[in-house]
Every structure is written in C-alpha cells, then in structure tokens.
C-alpha cells in the first residue's frame, strides 16, 4: 500500500473518517514485514507500540477497512481470518500447515491453465482463489520430530 492509500484522503474517498484507530491500524499494515496479519497480530503490534486500542476496536476497524475495499480478508483455516492490504492485482497463496505462515505467489502458467479449464467447461470466469497447503522451509528445517510435520500434511489421493 502506498503512503497515499493510507492517507486521510484515501479513507475519506472510501467513505470513512480518518480516525486515530483507523490510521494506526493502516500504519501497522503499511510498515509490517508480514503482509498477512490476523486481528490478534494487529492488536499485539499495537500493544508493543504502547497504543491504547482494544481487541474489539481492532476487529471493528478491520471489518470497516474490508468493507471499504482497503483491506482484503482471507480465511485459510477454519475460523481464522487474516487481512492484507488491497493493492490490486491478483495473487495466490502458499500456507504452511505447521506454523500458519502465508506466502504469496503469481504464476502466469497457472493463471492461463485456470482460464483454459474454465473455458473448456463453458464457464465465464469471474474470479478464483488458489491456495496451496504444505510445510515451509523453516518448519521442515526446525522440526525435531519429523512425524509432527508429516502429521500436519494432508495425504494426497
């Protein structure tokens, strides 16, 4: 997200006032090394910055920013939503089943194949989401018990 997108002007264009909680939460996303944050992640970051915001305020502001199309919400795991800045442009996700890490990727070959599958089945593709589940390099390298990592992987048919 550009600094212009996290500005009070951008919030106003989205129909929102530039309140202190909204600006602080947008700043968390703009400056975070991680692109995908849960409400709890945002809350913890605000606490480390000595910001006075309750968890219910964080949830409320995140929902407002999603409705204003400033943030995107993804639910990769049951009942566990993560949020990211809506920077436009499509991308897909890799999810670590051991630690929950989320990585983005874009592969034009996959995109072309998905469009072809839709066309072959006489579908007009409106949108899609591809999520790949696996174990990240850090979890594989740090796994003291290989069966723990293996148990986290779904079996393939």
N, C-alpha and C positions, 0 to 999 in steps of 0.2 A: 504494500500500500504506500503510495506516495504521501509525503507530508501534506500535500494539498487535500488528499482524500480524508485525512484525519483532522482536517481543519474545521473550525466552527461553520464556515461557509458550506462545506460539503454536508455537514449534519443538517443545516438549515434547508438545503436543497432536497434532502431526503425527508423533510418534514419534521425534524427533531431539533429541539433546542440544544445548544452546546452546554449541557450541564457539566459540572465537575466530575461526577461519576462516569459519564459517557466519555469525556475527554481522557480521563485516567485509564479507562479500560482500553480505549483505542490506542493509547500510547503503549500499553503493555503489549498488544499485538504488533505494533509497529516496531518495537525495539527487541522483542523476544527472539532468541536464537532458534527457538522451536516455532514452527508455523502452525501447528495444531495444538490447541490448548483446551482443556476442559474448564468448566466453571470453577472447579476446585483449584485448578492450576492458577487461574487468574486471581482468585481470592488469595492464595498463598503468596503470589508475587506481590500483590498489593500490600499484604501484611509485612513482607520484608522491606517494603518501601515506606513503612510507617503510615500508610494510607488508612483512613478510617472508613471502611466500606464493609457492610455486612454481606454474608453469602447470598441472602435473598435479594439484595440490591444488585449483586453481580449477575444473578440469574435473570432478573428483570431487565437489566440493561442489555445483556447478551441477546435476549429474545427481541428487544426493540431493534437492535442493530441487525439482526437477521431479517426481521420484517421490513426494515428499510433497505435491505439488499446490500448492506455494508459488510456484513459477515455472512459466511456460509456455515451451516450446521451439518455435521455428518454423524450418523450413528453406526459405527462399525461393529461395536459389540452391543449386546442387548442392554438397553437402558444406560448406555454410557456415550453421551454426546461429546464431540469435540468441535471446536469452532476454528475457522481460519478467515483471514481477510479475503474478501471477494475482489480479486484483482482482474477478473475477467479471464477468458481463455480456459480451455478445458485441460484437465489433467486427471490421471488415475492414481490409485494409491496401493502401496505395499504396507501390510500391517504385520508387526511381529506378534505372534500369539503368546510369546513368553513374557514380554515386557510392555507391550502395547505401543511401541514406537510406530510412528506413521511417517512414511516417506512418499513423496510424490514422484511421478514419472510421466513422461509423454513419449509415446512410440507411434510414429505415423503409420508403420506397417500394421499395427494392431488396430488403429483407427480405421484404416482402409478396409481391413478384413471385417470389422464390425459393420461398416456401411454396406459391404457386399452381402453379408449374411442377412441383413435387413432387406435389402433389395431382392435377394434370392427368394425370400419368403413374402414378397409383396408388401412389406412394411415400409411406411414412411417414418424414418427415424426422427424423433423429436429430441430425445436426449438419452444418455446412457451413463452408467457408472460401472467401472471395473475396479474391483478390489481383490488383490491377491494376498493370501494369508500364508505366512511362513515364519521362519526364525531368523532374526537379524544376526549379522556377524558378531556383534558384541555378546549376545546371549549364547551363540554357539561356542565362542572362544572362552567365555566365562563359566560355562556350565560344568559344575563339579560333578554332577550326576547326569550323564548323557540320557538316561531314561526319563529324567524330568523334561528335557527338551523334546525328546521323542514322543512323550505322552501328550505334549501340547500340540503336536502336529496331527491334523486330521488325516485319516487314511484315505488313499485315493482308490477309486473303483477301477 
